[in-house]
Amino acid sequence: MASNLFDISGRVAMITGGGRGLGAALASSFAAAGARVVIGDQDEQTAQESAAGICARGDVALAARCDITDEQEVHDLVDLAVQTYGRLDILVNNAGINIPKPAEDLALDEWNRIIGVNLTGTFICCQIGGMVMLRQGEGCIVNICSIHGHVGSYVHKAAAYNASKAGMINLTRSLALEWGERGVRVNGISPGPLRTELMAKRLENPDYVRKLMERPAIKRIGVPEDIVGAAIFLASPAAAWLTGQILAVDGGWLAA
Protein backbone atom coordinates (compact mmCIF):
# COMPACT_ATOMS: atom_id res chain seq x y z
CA MET A 1 0.00 0.00 0.00
CA ALA A 2 1.11 3.55 -0.67
CA SER A 3 0.98 4.41 3.03
CA ASN A 4 3.68 1.83 3.74
CA LEU A 5 6.10 3.72 1.53
CA PHE A 6 6.51 6.36 4.23
CA ASP A 7 6.52 4.00 7.21
CA ILE A 8 9.49 4.49 9.55
CA SER A 9 7.87 2.84 12.56
CA GLY A 10 10.34 0.81 14.61
CA ARG A 11 13.37 2.43 12.96
CA VAL A 12 16.10 3.84 15.20
CA ALA A 13 16.78 7.49 14.37
CA MET A 14 19.58 9.62 15.81
CA ILE A 15 19.10 13.40 15.60
CA THR A 16 21.97 15.78 16.37
CA GLY A 17 21.19 19.26 17.64
CA GLY A 18 17.84 17.83 18.71
CA GLY A 19 17.35 19.92 21.82
CA ARG A 20 15.66 22.92 20.23
CA GLY A 21 14.52 24.54 17.00
CA LEU A 22 14.57 22.44 13.85
CA GLY A 23 16.29 19.54 15.62
CA ALA A 24 13.57 19.31 18.27
CA ALA A 25 10.87 19.44 15.59
CA LEU A 26 12.61 16.66 13.66
CA ALA A 27 12.99 14.51 16.77
CA SER A 28 9.34 15.01 17.73
CA SER A 29 8.07 14.24 14.23
CA PHE A 30 10.22 11.14 13.74
CA ALA A 31 9.00 9.82 17.10
CA ALA A 32 5.38 10.60 16.21
CA ALA A 33 5.90 8.61 13.00
CA GLY A 34 6.90 5.60 15.11
CA ALA A 35 10.69 5.82 15.14
CA ARG A 36 12.72 5.22 18.28
CA VAL A 37 14.60 8.49 18.61
CA VAL A 38 18.03 9.20 20.11
CA ILE A 39 18.64 12.91 20.63
CA GLY A 40 22.10 14.43 20.92
CA ASP A 41 22.80 18.06 21.75
CA GLN A 42 25.72 20.00 23.17
CA ASP A 43 23.23 21.37 25.71
CA GLU A 44 22.24 18.21 27.59
CA GLN A 45 19.38 19.92 29.42
CA THR A 46 17.56 20.86 26.20
CA ALA A 47 18.20 17.38 24.80
CA GLN A 48 16.65 15.77 27.87
CA GLU A 49 13.70 18.19 27.77
CA SER A 50 13.10 17.35 24.11
CA ALA A 51 13.15 13.61 24.87
CA ALA A 52 10.93 14.04 27.93
CA GLY A 53 8.28 15.83 25.87
CA ILE A 54 8.26 12.98 23.37
CA CYS A 55 8.04 10.31 26.06
CA ALA A 56 5.26 12.19 27.89
CA ARG A 57 2.92 11.62 24.96
CA GLY A 58 3.80 7.92 24.79
CA ASP A 59 6.40 7.87 22.04
CA VAL A 60 9.98 6.58 22.41
CA ALA A 61 13.04 8.78 22.87
CA LEU A 62 16.21 9.10 24.90
CA ALA A 63 18.87 11.77 24.99
CA ALA A 64 22.47 12.51 25.90
CA ARG A 65 24.99 15.32 25.60
CA CYS A 66 26.89 15.26 22.34
CA ASP A 67 29.39 17.78 21.02
CA ILE A 68 29.67 16.60 17.43
CA THR A 69 33.25 17.88 17.16
CA ASP A 70 34.27 15.38 19.88
CA GLU A 71 34.77 11.91 18.42
CA GLN A 72 34.34 10.19 21.76
CA GLU A 73 31.03 11.90 22.47
CA VAL A 74 29.75 10.93 19.04
CA HIS A 75 30.91 7.35 19.64
CA ASP A 76 29.08 7.40 22.97
CA LEU A 77 25.83 8.62 21.41
CA VAL A 78 25.96 6.03 18.63
CA ASP A 79 26.80 3.33 21.19
CA LEU A 80 23.81 4.45 23.28
CA ALA A 81 21.53 3.91 20.30
CA VAL A 82 22.98 0.51 19.44
CA GLN A 83 23.16 -0.76 23.00
CA THR A 84 19.59 0.36 23.73
CA TYR A 85 17.85 -0.55 20.49
CA GLY A 86 20.26 -2.93 18.77
CA ARG A 87 20.89 -0.90 15.62
CA LEU A 88 20.97 2.52 13.95
CA ASP A 89 18.79 3.02 10.89
CA ILE A 90 18.59 6.78 10.41
CA LEU A 91 21.04 9.59 11.15
CA VAL A 92 19.91 13.20 10.81
CA ASN A 93 22.84 15.62 11.00
CA ASN A 94 21.15 18.81 12.10
CA ALA A 95 23.58 20.39 14.60
CA GLY A 96 25.15 23.58 13.33
CA ILE A 97 26.22 27.11 14.21
CA ASN A 98 26.66 30.49 12.54
CA ILE A 99 28.49 33.71 13.38
CA PRO A 100 27.20 36.31 10.89
CA LYS A 101 30.02 38.77 10.32
CA PRO A 102 31.80 40.40 7.36
CA ALA A 103 34.61 38.20 6.08
CA GLU A 104 37.25 40.85 6.81
CA ASP A 105 36.20 40.91 10.46
CA LEU A 106 35.94 37.15 10.98
CA ALA A 107 38.63 35.86 13.32
CA LEU A 108 40.39 32.66 12.36
CA ASP A 109 39.15 30.89 15.49
CA GLU A 110 35.58 31.84 14.52
CA TRP A 111 36.12 30.44 11.02
CA ASN A 112 37.57 27.24 12.48
CA ARG A 113 34.69 26.89 14.94
CA ILE A 114 32.04 27.17 12.22
CA ILE A 115 33.82 24.80 9.85
CA GLY A 116 34.59 22.48 12.76
CA VAL A 117 30.97 22.12 13.84
CA ASN A 118 29.11 22.31 10.54
CA LEU A 119 31.44 20.39 8.25
CA THR A 120 33.93 18.40 10.34
CA GLY A 121 31.30 17.56 12.96
CA THR A 122 28.95 16.30 10.26
CA PHE A 123 31.74 14.16 8.84
CA ILE A 124 32.50 12.68 12.27
CA CYS A 125 28.84 11.75 12.76
CA CYS A 126 28.59 10.32 9.24
CA GLN A 127 31.75 8.28 9.72
CA ILE A 128 30.89 6.84 13.13
CA GLY A 129 27.17 6.35 12.46
CA GLY A 130 27.90 5.17 8.94
CA MET A 131 30.19 2.38 10.15
CA VAL A 132 27.26 0.90 12.09
CA MET A 133 25.03 1.13 9.02
CA LEU A 134 27.69 -0.39 6.78
CA ARG A 135 27.99 -3.37 9.14
CA GLN A 136 24.20 -3.74 9.05
CA GLY A 137 24.18 -3.47 5.26
CA GLU A 138 21.53 -0.74 5.37
CA GLY A 139 20.76 2.69 6.71
CA CYS A 140 20.20 6.27 5.64
CA ILE A 141 21.72 9.62 6.49
CA VAL A 142 20.00 12.99 6.06
CA ASN A 143 22.27 16.03 6.28
CA ILE A 144 20.65 19.38 7.04
CA CYS A 145 22.48 21.70 4.66
CA SER A 146 21.29 25.17 3.61
CA ILE A 147 20.34 27.20 0.57
CA HIS A 148 23.50 29.15 1.38
CA GLY A 149 25.51 26.09 0.47
CA HIS A 150 24.30 26.68 -3.09
CA VAL A 151 24.47 30.48 -3.30
CA GLY A 152 26.11 33.25 -1.32
CA SER A 153 24.04 35.07 1.30
CA TYR A 154 23.16 38.58 0.16
CA VAL A 155 21.00 39.58 3.14
CA HIS A 156 23.65 38.99 5.78
CA LYS A 157 27.36 38.23 5.64
CA ALA A 158 28.35 34.68 6.57
CA ALA A 159 31.22 33.42 4.40
CA ALA A 160 32.28 30.67 6.82
CA TYR A 161 28.75 29.35 7.25
CA ASN A 162 28.17 29.37 3.49
CA ALA A 163 31.45 27.56 2.87
CA SER A 164 30.69 24.97 5.54
CA LYS A 165 27.26 24.23 4.06
CA ALA A 166 28.68 23.97 0.54
CA GLY A 167 31.13 21.46 1.97
CA MET A 168 28.27 19.51 3.55
CA ILE A 169 26.52 19.31 0.19
CA ASN A 170 29.53 17.79 -1.55
CA LEU A 171 30.26 15.55 1.44
CA THR A 172 26.71 14.24 1.05
CA ARG A 173 27.28 13.43 -2.62
CA SER A 174 30.69 11.90 -1.99
CA LEU A 175 29.46 9.56 0.76
CA ALA A 176 26.44 8.60 -1.33
CA LEU A 177 28.78 7.42 -4.10
CA GLU A 178 31.05 5.56 -1.68
CA TRP A 179 28.35 3.79 0.31
CA GLY A 180 25.44 3.30 -2.09
CA GLU A 181 26.29 -0.23 -3.20
CA ARG A 182 26.79 -1.19 0.46
CA GLY A 183 23.22 -0.30 1.38
CA VAL A 184 23.64 3.16 2.90
CA ARG A 185 21.85 6.11 1.33
CA VAL A 186 23.05 9.69 1.97
CA ASN A 187 20.92 12.71 1.08
CA GLY A 188 20.53 16.30 2.21
CA ILE A 189 17.95 19.00 2.74
CA SER A 190 18.69 22.66 2.09
CA PRO A 191 16.18 24.70 4.10
CA GLY A 192 15.38 28.29 3.31
CA PRO A 193 15.11 30.89 6.10
CA LEU A 194 13.46 29.38 9.19
CA ARG A 195 12.10 30.83 12.41
CA THR A 196 14.62 29.21 14.77
CA GLU A 197 16.93 30.41 17.52
CA LEU A 198 19.69 30.74 14.91
CA MET A 199 17.65 33.40 13.07
CA ALA A 200 15.65 34.96 15.93
CA LYS A 201 17.64 38.18 16.38
CA ARG A 202 17.82 38.93 12.67
CA LEU A 203 14.09 38.35 12.22
CA GLU A 204 13.39 41.11 14.74
CA ASN A 205 14.62 43.61 12.13
CA PRO A 206 11.78 44.54 9.71
CA ASP A 207 14.21 45.79 7.06
CA TYR A 208 16.06 42.47 7.17
CA VAL A 209 12.80 40.53 6.80
CA ARG A 210 11.64 42.76 3.95
CA LYS A 211 14.86 42.19 2.04
CA LEU A 212 14.74 38.47 2.83
CA MET A 213 11.28 38.19 1.32
CA GLU A 214 12.26 39.78 -1.99
CA ARG A 215 13.56 36.47 -3.35
CA PRO A 216 11.37 33.43 -2.51
CA ALA A 217 8.19 32.59 -4.44
CA ILE A 218 6.25 31.80 -1.26
CA LYS A 219 6.30 35.03 0.71
CA ARG A 220 6.73 33.85 4.26
CA ILE A 221 9.50 32.75 6.61
CA GLY A 222 9.61 28.99 6.99
CA VAL A 223 9.07 27.14 10.26
CA PRO A 224 10.77 23.92 11.40
CA GLU A 225 7.62 21.92 10.65
CA ASP A 226 8.05 22.78 6.97
CA ILE A 227 11.17 20.58 6.88
CA VAL A 228 10.02 17.43 8.67
CA GLY A 229 8.01 15.96 5.80
CA ALA A 230 11.02 16.03 3.51
CA ALA A 231 13.21 14.47 6.20
CA ILE A 232 10.77 11.63 6.86
CA PHE A 233 10.44 11.05 3.11
CA LEU A 234 14.23 10.79 2.67
CA ALA A 235 14.44 8.37 5.61
CA SER A 236 11.55 6.21 4.41
CA PRO A 237 11.20 3.32 1.94
CA ALA A 238 9.66 5.82 -0.50
CA ALA A 239 13.19 7.13 -1.11
CA ALA A 240 14.81 3.70 -1.50
CA TRP A 241 16.30 4.59 -4.91
CA LEU A 242 17.30 8.11 -3.97
CA THR A 243 20.81 8.98 -2.85
CA GLY A 244 23.29 11.80 -3.32
CA GLN A 245 20.48 14.33 -3.68
CA ILE A 246 19.93 17.69 -2.00
CA LEU A 247 16.28 18.63 -1.62
CA ALA A 248 15.74 22.39 -1.33
CA VAL A 249 12.81 23.13 0.97
CA ASP A 250 12.99 26.88 0.61
CA GLY A 251 9.75 28.45 -0.58
CA GLY A 252 11.24 28.73 -4.05
CA TRP A 253 14.38 30.62 -2.97
CA LEU A 254 16.74 28.74 -5.30
CA ALA A 255 14.30 28.96 -8.20
CA ALA A 256 14.92 32.70 -8.47
C-alpha positions as CSV (number, residue, x, y, z in Angstrom):
1,M,0.0,0.0,0.0
2,A,1.1,3.5,-0.7
3,S,1.0,4.4,3.0
4,N,3.7,1.8,3.7
5,L,6.1,3.7,1.5
6,F,6.5,6.4,4.2
7,D,6.5,4.0,7.2
8,I,9.5,4.5,9.5
9,S,7.9,2.8,12.6
10,G,10.3,0.8,14.6
11,R,13.4,2.4,13.0
12,V,16.1,3.8,15.2
13,A,16.8,7.5,14.4
14,M,19.6,9.6,15.8
15,I,19.1,13.4,15.6
16,T,22.0,15.8,16.4
17,G,21.2,19.3,17.6
18,G,17.8,17.8,18.7
19,G,17.3,19.9,21.8
20,R,15.7,22.9,20.2
21,G,14.5,24.5,17.0
22,L,14.6,22.4,13.9
23,G,16.3,19.5,15.6
24,A,13.6,19.3,18.3
25,A,10.9,19.4,15.6
26,L,12.6,16.7,13.7
27,A,13.0,14.5,16.8
28,S,9.3,15.0,17.7
29,S,8.1,14.2,14.2
30,F,10.2,11.1,13.7
31,A,9.0,9.8,17.1
32,A,5.4,10.6,16.2
33,A,5.9,8.6,13.0
34,G,6.9,5.6,15.1
35,A,10.7,5.8,15.1
36,R,12.7,5.2,18.3
37,V,14.6,8.5,18.6
38,V,18.0,9.2,20.1
39,I,18.6,12.9,20.6
40,G,22.1,14.4,20.9
41,D,22.8,18.1,21.8
42,Q,25.7,20.0,23.2
43,D,23.2,21.4,25.7
44,E,22.2,18.2,27.6
45,Q,19.4,19.9,29.4
46,T,17.6,20.9,26.2
47,A,18.2,17.4,24.8
48,Q,16.6,15.8,27.9
49,E,13.7,18.2,27.8
50,S,13.1,17.4,24.1
51,A,13.1,13.6,24.9
52,A,10.9,14.0,27.9
53,G,8.3,15.8,25.9
54,I,8.3,13.0,23.4
55,C,8.0,10.3,26.1
56,A,5.3,12.2,27.9
57,R,2.9,11.6,25.0
58,G,3.8,7.9,24.8
59,D,6.4,7.9,22.0
60,V,10.0,6.6,22.4
61,A,13.0,8.8,22.9
62,L,16.2,9.1,24.9
63,A,18.9,11.8,25.0
64,A,22.5,12.5,25.9
65,R,25.0,15.3,25.6
66,C,26.9,15.3,22.3
67,D,29.4,17.8,21.0
68,I,29.7,16.6,17.4
69,T,33.3,17.9,17.2
70,D,34.3,15.4,19.9
71,E,34.8,11.9,18.4
72,Q,34.3,10.2,21.8
73,E,31.0,11.9,22.5
74,V,29.8,10.9,19.0
75,H,30.9,7.3,19.6
76,D,29.1,7.4,23.0
77,L,25.8,8.6,21.4
78,V,26.0,6.0,18.6
79,D,26.8,3.3,21.2
80,L,23.8,4.4,23.3
81,A,21.5,3.9,20.3
82,V,23.0,0.5,19.4
83,Q,23.2,-0.8,23.0
84,T,19.6,0.4,23.7
85,Y,17.9,-0.5,20.5
86,G,20.3,-2.9,18.8
87,R,20.9,-0.9,15.6
88,L,21.0,2.5,14.0
89,D,18.8,3.0,10.9
90,I,18.6,6.8,10.4
91,L,21.0,9.6,11.2
92,V,19.9,13.2,10.8
93,N,22.8,15.6,11.0
94,N,21.1,18.8,12.1
95,A,23.6,20.4,14.6
96,G,25.1,23.6,13.3
97,I,26.2,27.1,14.2
98,N,26.7,30.5,12.5
99,I,28.5,33.7,13.4
100,P,27.2,36.3,10.9
101,K,30.0,38.8,10.3
102,P,31.8,40.4,7.4
103,A,34.6,38.2,6.1
104,E,37.3,40.8,6.8
105,D,36.2,40.9,10.5
106,L,35.9,37.2,11.0
107,A,38.6,35.9,13.3
108,L,40.4,32.7,12.4
109,D,39.2,30.9,15.5
110,E,35.6,31.8,14.5
111,W,36.1,30.4,11.0
112,N,37.6,27.2,12.5
113,R,34.7,26.9,14.9
114,I,32.0,27.2,12.2
115,I,33.8,24.8,9.8
116,G,34.6,22.5,12.8
117,V,31.0,22.1,13.8
118,N,29.1,22.3,10.5
119,L,31.4,20.4,8.3
120,T,33.9,18.4,10.3
121,G,31.3,17.6,13.0
122,T,29.0,16.3,10.3
123,F,31.7,14.2,8.8
124,I,32.5,12.7,12.3
125,C,28.8,11.8,12.8
126,C,28.6,10.3,9.2
127,Q,31.7,8.3,9.7
128,I,30.9,6.8,13.1
129,G,27.2,6.3,12.5
130,G,27.9,5.2,8.9
131,M,30.2,2.4,10.2
132,V,27.3,0.9,12.1
133,M,25.0,1.1,9.0
134,L,27.7,-0.4,6.8
135,R,28.0,-3.4,9.1
136,Q,24.2,-3.7,9.0
137,G,24.2,-3.5,5.3
138,E,21.5,-0.7,5.4
139,G,20.8,2.7,6.7
140,C,20.2,6.3,5.6
141,I,21.7,9.6,6.5
142,V,20.0,13.0,6.1
143,N,22.3,16.0,6.3
144,I,20.6,19.4,7.0
145,C,22.5,21.7,4.7
146,S,21.3,25.2,3.6
147,I,20.3,27.2,0.6
148,H,23.5,29.1,1.4
149,G,25.5,26.1,0.5
150,H,24.3,26.7,-3.1
151,V,24.5,30.5,-3.3
152,G,26.1,33.3,-1.3
153,S,24.0,35.1,1.3
154,Y,23.2,38.6,0.2
155,V,21.0,39.6,3.1
156,H,23.7,39.0,5.8
157,K,27.4,38.2,5.6
158,A,28.3,34.7,6.6
159,A,31.2,33.4,4.4
160,A,32.3,30.7,6.8
161,Y,28.7,29.3,7.3
162,N,28.2,29.4,3.5
163,A,31.4,27.6,2.9
164,S,30.7,25.0,5.5
165,K,27.3,24.2,4.1
166,A,28.7,24.0,0.5
167,G,31.1,21.5,2.0
168,M,28.3,19.5,3.5
169,I,26.5,19.3,0.2
170,N,29.5,17.8,-1.6
171,L,30.3,15.5,1.4
172,T,26.7,14.2,1.1
173,R,27.3,13.4,-2.6
174,S,30.7,11.9,-2.0
175,L,29.5,9.6,0.8
176,A,26.4,8.6,-1.3
177,L,28.8,7.4,-4.1
178,E,31.0,5.6,-1.7
179,W,28.3,3.8,0.3
180,G,25.4,3.3,-2.1
181,E,26.3,-0.2,-3.2
182,R,26.8,-1.2,0.5
183,G,23.2,-0.3,1.4
184,V,23.6,3.2,2.9
185,R,21.9,6.1,1.3
186,V,23.0,9.7,2.0
187,N,20.9,12.7,1.1
188,G,20.5,16.3,2.2
189,I,17.9,19.0,2.7
190,S,18.7,22.7,2.1
191,P,16.2,24.7,4.1
192,G,15.4,28.3,3.3
193,P,15.1,30.9,6.1
194,L,13.5,29.4,9.2
195,R,12.1,30.8,12.4
196,T,14.6,29.2,14.8
197,E,16.9,30.4,17.5
198,L,19.7,30.7,14.9
199,M,17.6,33.4,13.1
200,A,15.6,35.0,15.9
201,K,17.6,38.2,16.4
202,R,17.8,38.9,12.7
203,L,14.1,38.4,12.2
204,E,13.4,41.1,14.7
205,N,14.6,43.6,12.1
206,P,11.8,44.5,9.7
207,D,14.2,45.8,7.1
208,Y,16.1,42.5,7.2
209,V,12.8,40.5,6.8
210,R,11.6,42.8,4.0
211,K,14.9,42.2,2.0
212,L,14.7,38.5,2.8
213,M,11.3,38.2,1.3
214,E,12.3,39.8,-2.0
215,R,13.6,36.5,-3.4
216,P,11.4,33.4,-2.5
217,A,8.2,32.6,-4.4
218,I,6.3,31.8,-1.3
219,K,6.3,35.0,0.7
220,R,6.7,33.9,4.3
221,I,9.5,32.8,6.6
222,G,9.6,29.0,7.0
223,V,9.1,27.1,10.3
224,P,10.8,23.9,11.4
225,E,7.6,21.9,10.7
226,D,8.1,22.8,7.0
227,I,11.2,20.6,6.9
228,V,10.0,17.4,8.7
229,G,8.0,16.0,5.8
230,A,11.0,16.0,3.5
231,A,13.2,14.5,6.2
232,I,10.8,11.6,6.9
233,F,10.4,11.1,3.1
234,L,14.2,10.8,2.7
235,A,14.4,8.4,5.6
236,S,11.5,6.2,4.4
237,P,11.2,3.3,1.9
238,A,9.7,5.8,-0.5
239,A,13.2,7.1,-1.1
240,A,14.8,3.7,-1.5
241,W,16.3,4.6,-4.9
242,L,17.3,8.1,-4.0
243,T,20.8,9.0,-2.8
244,G,23.3,11.8,-3.3
245,Q,20.5,14.3,-3.7
246,I,19.9,17.7,-2.0
247,L,16.3,18.6,-1.6
248,A,15.7,22.4,-1.3
249,V,12.8,23.1,1.0
250,D,13.0,26.9,0.6
251,G,9.7,28.4,-0.6
252,G,11.2,28.7,-4.0
253,W,14.4,30.6,-3.0
254,L,16.7,28.7,-5.3
255,A,14.3,29.0,-8.2
256,A,14.9,32.7,-8.5
